Amino acid sequence: MVAMGLGASLALGAGTAFAVGSGTAASAPSVSQAAAKAPAPKAPAKAANAWETPVDKFSIGAAFGLAGNLWSHNHSGQDFVVPTGTPVHAAHGGVVVKAGPNGAGDGPAYGNAIVIKHDNATYSQYAHLSRIDVRIGQSVSTGQQIGLSGSTGNSTGPHLHFEIRTTPNYGSAVEPLKFLRDHGVKV
């Protein structure tokens, strides 16, 4: 085929490249080969200060401050009702300062428990766990699995007891749902 007096042209098939002036056809990578070599798009990173709920797909159980005969004082946390074995995640990044049975030192009512120290002078506690996946001194990131929910200690059924504290110890809890909402979490 002759076009505008330029001489013979080549019929090029899919995946064939032709460099002008070379007079030869060369194989070029197919679109699928090029796509395979391209870097995958990255998921948007979570904000460094992001908080999240410690469990997914939950029902709200006993509320913070609830009076009753199940506790020696008013209820010091928020219960998230989930089946035993539900993954429990760090609500915010930090360092594990307590982890173990008997409330990790806060008393047997908590059963197996974890306390994480966060960079904003707060602590989060996770109690009644069936399994603990972290150790004292370990750094954890927001959303990292730290254990499994359970019904250990003074518990009426499977759930996660979650506290936000101003110190690592019992007696310094603040209302956890308000705290999470104040930090942009939809609960």
ABEGO torsion letter per residue (X at the ends): XBBGGAEBBBBBBBGBBBBBGAGBBBBBBBAAAAAAABBBBBBBBBBAABBBBABBGBBBBBBBGBBEAABABBBABBBBBBBBGBBBBBABBEBBABBEBGGGGAEAAAEBBBBBBBAAGBBBBBBGBABBABBBGBBBBBGBBAEBBBABEBBAEBBBBBBBBABABBGABBBAAAAAAAAGBBX
